[in-house]
């Protein structure tokens, strides 16, 4: 991983899109449900990608000024994905930036096996 703002190593990771609070406070290996991840994201919790190896990737924009990425990830909240992008590490955090403008149309985030959905959920 690259430290700081220059460079960045392009990687592809497999994991789940879930809200950051659950990723850190509940020790989850996958989201409770897609509905829970979507509800938390709509309430303002940033979505992250929890990779199979346990690394949490913070999606960031590759533009300045930067912009939040929840709108781009919301359709995938609670689902298993393969995500590709440039990674940056600093102070124990890892971020993933979109490779190109194609990421704005979710090209960098592709659906894999979705989680089962239910009508009731508890976050």
N, C-alpha and C positions, 0 to 999 in steps of 0.2 A: 504494500500500500504506500501511497505517496503522502507525505506529511506536508501540509500547507496548501497553497492555492495553485501551484504550478504543476503541470503534468496531469497525472491520474492514470491509473491502470484500468483498462477495460476488462470487465469480468462478466460472467453470467452466473446467476445464483438461482437456486430453487428454494422455495419456501412459501410462507403464508403472509398475506397482507392483513395486518391487524392494527388496532389502535395502540399507540405508544404506551399508554398507561397500563394496559393489560400485559404488554410485552415485558414491562419492567416490574410491576408490582405483583402479578399473579403467577409468575414463573411458568406461563403456558408454553406448550410446544406447538400448539395450533389454536386458532380462535375458538371461543365458546360456540359461536354460530355466526353466519354471515350477517344476520339481523343485528346482533350485538355489535359487531365491528362497524356496521353502517351507522347505527344509532350513535355510537361514540364519536365517529368521524363527523357526523352531521352536527353534533353538539360542540365540535371544535377540537377534539383530540387529534393530533397529527397521526396520520397513518404511517406505518413503517413496514419494512419487509423483514420478517424473522426467518433467516436462512436455516436450512436443515442442520447446519453445524452449530447453530446458536448465535451467530453474529446478527446483530440488529443493524439494518441499513436504513439510514434516514434519507429518503428521496429529496433531492434538492434540484433547483433549476440550474441550468447551465448558462444563465443570462444575468446581466447586471443592469438594472436592479433585479433582485431575485423575486420569486413569487412562490406561494404555497403550492404544494403538489396534491393536496387532498382531492381536488376535483378530478384530477387525472387518474387517481387510484381508487376512487369511490366505487366504480363499477366492479372492482376486483376485491373489495373489502370482504374479508372472511374466506377468501378462496386461495387455493394453492396456485402459485404462478412461477414462471421463469422470467427473471428480470435481467436485463443487460444494461450496463452503463459504466461510466468511469467512476472509480472509487477513490475516495480521499479519506485519510485518517488523521485525527488530531485529538490529543488528550483523552484517548480511550474511546472516542466515538468514531463511527464509520459512516460516511455519506456516499450516496450514489447519485451521480448527475446523468441526465439524459445524454445520449450519444449525439443526437441530431434533432432537428425540428420534428422528425417523425415521431419522437416520443410524445409530442403534444397531442398526437392522435392515438396514443396508447400503443404504438408499435413496439415500444421497448418492454411492455408488460403484456405477456401472452397468457391466456388461460391454460391451466393444466387440469387436474382433477378437482372439481368443485366439492366443497363440503356438503353434506346433506343439510337441507333447510328444515326448519320447523316453524310452527305458528307461534310458539311461545319460546321465550329466551330469558336468560338472566345474566346480566353482566356482572 
